[in-house]
Amino acid sequence: MTLTAPRNTASVDRPVRIGIVDDHESVRLGLAAACEKAGYEVIHTAPTASELVAGLAGRHCDVIVLDLSLGDGSRVTDNVKLAQDTGASVLVHSIADRVALVREALAAGAAGVIPKSSPTTTVMAAVASVARGDVLNNLEWATAIDADHAFAKAQLGRRERDVLHLYASGLPLKMVAMQLGIAHSTAREYLDRIRVKYVEVGRPAPTKVDLLRRAVEDGILPGLDADSGNGRS
């Protein structure tokens, strides 16, 4: 099941544009060949995130397929953010048992995880989902969060959870306030407090899409399909 979250998606009149980061040349070549066979346009491939960004030279990718553990010693969070800064959605392509790294990538904002053991058709389907703007709510996501006790949950009060549930489900903040019978300014205060609490546990959620991810990660919106915007309303 997927959670719909608006992102920059490919235009209907051009193929999905892909960037690939993996420090194994054979993996890069294999992924590139599979992407091209699926009708995607591979813009650039590189062994590190920084080299990919440099190689793009301002060209836009819709999706960057990113390996978690790269030989240059770079941090997962830094690589995800670097890829996101290009305007692309990030799909993690990794060995599924690297739980702590998977958790870190998801907390940094990766749209989902696909194991390297997956069939090529499954990987291509995941690329297509992320390019459409879907956040992959897959088994690897759930396993990483459940198995890693270091994934600190924000300690939200009952009313804060109510506000997050409704807001992350797609309601404008004004409608959240009306449904809960509180003032719009009060709902805003709750929302600001929620964001502060997520920052305090090292899981910032500056946008509505980020709040959607946090709600899913913390079991506030388990498996719920929800439209959400990427700004504050």
PLY file of the C-alpha trace (Angstrom):
ply
format ascii 1.0
element vertex 233
property float x
property float y
property float z
element edge 232
property int vertex1
property int vertex2
end_header
0.00 0.00 0.00
1.17 3.52 -0.67
0.60 6.91 0.85
0.01 9.62 -1.69
2.19 12.67 -1.19
2.59 15.36 -3.81
6.13 15.69 -5.13
7.74 16.86 -8.33
6.56 14.29 -10.85
7.42 13.66 -14.46
5.42 15.37 -17.15
3.15 13.14 -19.19
4.97 14.18 -22.37
8.44 12.99 -21.34
9.91 9.88 -19.70
10.71 9.69 -16.00
14.24 10.98 -15.42
16.47 8.88 -13.19
19.74 9.35 -11.33
21.57 6.37 -9.82
24.05 6.35 -6.93
25.88 3.11 -6.13
29.57 2.45 -5.55
29.44 -0.83 -7.47
29.76 -0.26 -11.20
27.94 -3.49 -12.04
24.93 -2.38 -9.99
24.88 1.03 -11.67
25.06 -0.54 -15.12
22.37 -3.09 -14.30
19.99 -0.49 -12.86
20.59 1.86 -15.77
19.86 -0.89 -18.29
16.68 -1.90 -16.46
15.50 1.72 -16.24
16.09 2.31 -19.94
14.30 -0.94 -20.82
11.35 0.26 -18.71
11.22 3.47 -20.75
12.88 5.77 -18.22
15.62 8.25 -19.08
18.82 7.78 -17.07
20.33 11.24 -16.68
23.49 10.30 -14.79
25.01 7.57 -12.61
27.80 7.93 -10.04
29.53 6.11 -7.17
28.75 8.90 -4.67
25.93 11.34 -4.09
28.21 14.35 -4.49
29.51 13.08 -7.83
25.98 12.50 -9.05
24.95 16.05 -8.19
28.04 17.44 -9.89
27.39 15.27 -12.94
23.81 16.42 -13.25
25.06 19.94 -13.92
21.69 21.45 -13.15
19.64 18.87 -15.03
16.58 17.63 -13.18
15.90 14.06 -12.07
12.46 12.89 -10.98
13.86 10.01 -8.92
17.32 9.30 -7.54
17.93 5.65 -6.71
20.38 5.70 -3.80
22.44 2.96 -2.19
22.71 3.37 1.57
26.26 2.34 2.34
28.74 4.05 0.02
32.50 3.55 -0.02
33.32 7.23 0.45
32.27 7.13 4.12
29.45 9.64 3.63
26.49 9.76 6.02
23.10 8.43 4.96
21.26 11.58 6.04
23.67 13.80 4.12
23.28 11.71 0.97
19.49 11.73 1.13
19.39 15.48 1.69
21.93 16.10 -1.07
19.80 14.09 -3.48
16.60 15.82 -2.37
18.17 19.24 -2.85
18.19 18.55 -6.60
14.38 18.42 -6.50
14.23 14.65 -6.91
12.42 12.07 -4.81
14.77 9.51 -3.25
14.30 5.75 -3.52
16.65 3.76 -1.31
18.03 0.61 -2.95
19.76 -1.44 -0.30
20.39 -4.71 1.47
17.27 -5.12 3.61
19.05 -6.11 6.84
20.71 -2.72 7.30
17.96 -1.67 9.69
19.61 1.33 11.33
20.61 2.82 7.98
17.14 2.23 6.55
15.61 4.02 9.53
18.01 6.92 9.11
17.20 7.25 5.40
13.47 7.26 6.06
13.82 9.80 8.85
15.82 11.98 6.45
12.91 11.96 4.01
13.49 9.11 1.56
10.25 8.16 -0.19
10.78 4.46 0.39
13.04 1.44 0.45
13.42 -1.35 -2.08
15.74 -4.30 -1.30
18.53 -5.19 -3.69
17.18 -8.73 -3.61
13.93 -7.59 -5.26
13.16 -8.65 -8.85
13.94 -5.97 -11.42
10.25 -5.58 -12.20
9.58 -4.77 -8.54
12.35 -2.18 -8.47
11.01 -0.54 -11.65
7.50 -0.49 -10.20
8.87 1.23 -7.09
10.60 3.82 -9.27
7.32 4.48 -11.06
5.44 4.85 -7.76
7.95 7.33 -6.35
7.95 9.28 -9.63
4.16 9.62 -9.36
4.56 11.12 -5.91
3.77 8.06 -3.81
5.56 7.31 -0.55
6.25 3.57 -0.38
4.69 2.20 2.80
6.30 -1.19 2.37
7.47 -4.04 4.54
11.05 -2.77 4.69
9.81 0.56 6.08
7.76 -1.13 8.81
10.48 -3.64 9.69
13.14 -0.97 9.99
11.07 1.10 12.38
9.76 -1.80 14.47
13.16 -3.46 14.85
15.18 -0.34 15.67
14.56 0.82 19.23
16.68 3.93 18.60
13.86 5.36 16.52
12.63 7.83 19.11
8.96 8.70 18.97
7.82 12.21 19.72
5.84 12.27 22.95
2.61 13.81 21.68
-0.39 14.52 23.88
-3.86 13.28 22.96
-4.97 16.55 21.38
-1.68 16.90 19.52
-2.18 13.40 18.10
-5.72 14.36 17.07
-4.46 17.45 15.25
-1.66 15.51 13.55
-4.02 12.72 12.51
-6.45 15.09 10.81
-3.87 17.47 9.35
-1.60 14.74 7.98
-4.68 13.01 6.54
-5.07 16.00 4.25
-7.43 18.43 5.98
-6.54 22.14 5.90
-5.72 23.45 9.35
-8.95 25.51 9.39
-10.99 22.33 8.90
-8.96 20.53 11.56
-9.86 23.28 14.02
-13.55 23.14 13.07
-13.68 19.34 13.41
-12.05 19.44 16.84
-14.09 22.41 18.01
-11.09 24.63 18.68
-9.93 28.00 17.38
-7.74 28.13 14.29
-5.03 29.84 16.34
-5.16 27.01 18.88
-4.81 24.41 16.14
-1.81 26.35 14.85
-0.25 26.30 18.31
-0.73 22.53 18.51
0.84 22.10 15.08
3.82 24.29 16.01
4.25 22.29 19.21
4.15 19.01 17.25
6.90 20.23 14.94
9.04 21.32 17.90
8.66 17.89 19.52
9.77 16.13 16.33
12.81 18.40 16.12
13.67 17.51 19.72
13.88 13.79 18.88
15.94 14.42 15.74
13.11 13.87 13.25
12.21 17.32 11.94
8.96 17.69 9.99
8.92 21.14 8.40
6.39 20.29 5.67
3.04 18.57 5.54
4.57 15.65 3.65
7.11 15.25 6.47
4.28 15.26 9.01
2.53 12.56 7.00
5.66 10.41 7.22
6.00 11.00 10.96
2.35 10.10 11.52
2.84 6.81 9.67
6.15 6.08 11.39
4.60 6.59 14.84
1.43 4.61 14.11
-0.87 7.64 14.09
-1.86 6.97 10.48
-1.24 3.24 9.93
-1.73 2.36 6.27
-4.01 5.30 5.54
-4.22 6.77 2.03
-4.11 10.50 2.39
-3.54 13.48 0.14
-1.28 16.07 1.64
0.31 19.31 0.60
3.89 20.28 1.06
3.44 23.58 2.77
1.86 25.04 5.87
-1.75 26.10 5.62
0 1
1 2
2 3
3 4
4 5
5 6
6 7
7 8
8 9
9 10
10 11
11 12
12 13
13 14
14 15
15 16
16 17
17 18
18 19
19 20
20 21
21 22
22 23
23 24
24 25
25 26
26 27
27 28
28 29
29 30
30 31
31 32
32 33
33 34
34 35
35 36
36 37
37 38
38 39
39 40
40 41
41 42
42 43
43 44
44 45
45 46
46 47
47 48
48 49
49 50
50 51
51 52
52 53
53 54
54 55
55 56
56 57
57 58
58 59
59 60
60 61
61 62
62 63
63 64
64 65
65 66
66 67
67 68
68 69
69 70
70 71
71 72
72 73
73 74
74 75
75 76
76 77
77 78
78 79
79 80
80 81
81 82
82 83
83 84
84 85
85 86
86 87
87 88
88 89
89 90
90 91
91 92
92 93
93 94
94 95
95 96
96 97
97 98
98 99
99 100
100 101
101 102
102 103
103 104
104 105
105 106
106 107
107 108
108 109
109 110
110 111
111 112
112 113
113 114
114 115
115 116
116 117
117 118
118 119
119 120
120 121
121 122
122 123
123 124
124 125
125 126
126 127
127 128
128 129
129 130
130 131
131 132
132 133
133 134
134 135
135 136
136 137
137 138
138 139
139 140
140 141
141 142
142 143
143 144
144 145
145 146
146 147
147 148
148 149
149 150
150 151
151 152
152 153
153 154
154 155
155 156
156 157
157 158
158 159
159 160
160 161
161 162
162 163
163 164
164 165
165 166
166 167
167 168
168 169
169 170
170 171
171 172
172 173
173 174
174 175
175 176
176 177
177 178
178 179
179 180
180 181
181 182
182 183
183 184
184 185
185 186
186 187
187 188
188 189
189 190
190 191
191 192
192 193
193 194
194 195
195 196
196 197
197 198
198 199
199 200
200 201
201 202
202 203
203 204
204 205
205 206
206 207
207 208
208 209
209 210
210 211
211 212
212 213
213 214
214 215
215 216
216 217
217 218
218 219
219 220
220 221
221 222
222 223
223 224
224 225
225 226
226 227
227 228
228 229
229 230
230 231
231 232
